[in-house]
Amino acid sequence: MIELYLHNRALVSIIELLGDNENDITAGIGWALSHSPAFLNALMRQVFPNVSKPKIQRIMLQDYHNSHGITDIEIIGEEVHCIIEAKRGWNVPREHQLQKYAAKLSSSRSRYCALVVMAECSDEYARLGLYLRRFVSGFKVIYLSWGDVFDICSPASTCTHAEKRLLTELHTYLRRIVSMQDQESNLVYVIAAGGPSVQDWCGMSWRDYVLRNRLFFLPVDGRAHWPKEDPPNYLGFRYEGKLSIHHVEKYEIVSALPGHIPRVRRRKSWMDEPHYLCKLGPPIIDPPHEIRATKKLRNFPVKAALDLLLTCKTIPAARNKTNKRLNG
């Protein structure tokens, strides 16, 4: 068979001709759902486990309504009606978006209705805090990671030959989509924030200075084990079993700190050295439990994935799982 290339990339599935943005992904999934009863039934069992073999009448892609917005995928049957929102990467839809879809479901004639969210992050991360509620306006919200969808669309022995070929192509397409995720884009560089002792140059502890002013700085000479590449997207500050995680909104290298940082009571000699200066965003939602650093870490910085930091009980556990993910 002659190999086919698109933009110097080998294509192994016809679905890959669609592309890899959110609309392309939902189009590929929608096509497979409409042509594979096995895939459709497997998905319906995940969404409506108490409904036996629901009769599906139509599948709608990118359906627009003036007050409800654009839905990615709608599956409508005699008994069931679900709206699927698919997201590229770790983003999950906010509640106000799901409320619009819930309003559409409220006028549905189907007995069983549900909202389904698909994204890259784990279920634990998606459910943290107010990211993704389990019910919106009375409708159940089911979360499926792309890994879950990958498993659901795996060709089964009961599939026809045509279905197996289609699902194999979808399987290959989703595998490439998932593998394209930048595994380092959500790494957090975790730093010990120090104790409560007051610094004479600012009149407060180092920890309070950083968190209140949302500024972080350190010398560029390598003494602080800063990564050689650009600063990471996220910085985490650990203290007393707590973890405050911030997105790095902007960073620059300044020749001296005075004039760039506020509330300096007493100028110190180290302030006249070149520094990385990071402006931090507001703290990300607090982890649902205390995260311990353990004595082995001491004051050394640690790199760990954002979702694992928020779901593991210790920072070393999050670091170890992150390393396995990056190496795997």
Summary of the structure (lengths in Angstrom):
residues: 328
radius of gyration: 24.4
end to end distance: 30.8
largest distance: 76.8
contacts: 958
relative contact order: 0.11
helix: 31%
strand: 30%
